C-alpha cells in the first residue's frame, strides 16, 4: 500500500510528462488504458479506438475525462 505522499508524487511526476516524449509511447496501449478508455468512451457516447498507442491513449483519456467530468479534481 502506498502512502498519500508517494501517490501525490507519482501523480505529479507521471502526469506532467508529455506523452509525445515517452520512450514507449508508440507501443500499444496498456490493458489498464484499454479498459479505462473503453469506459470513458461509453460514458461520453464517443467512438472507442482500440488501435491507439500508449501516448495516443493517454491523450484521448484526458480528452474524454474533460467530456465526462472524471478528470475534475475532487473539491472539499
Secondary structure, 3 states (H helix, E strand, C coil): CCCHHHHHHHHHHHHCCCHHHCCCCCCECCHHHHHHHHHHHHHHCCCCCCCCEHHHHHHHHHHHHHHHCCCCCCCC
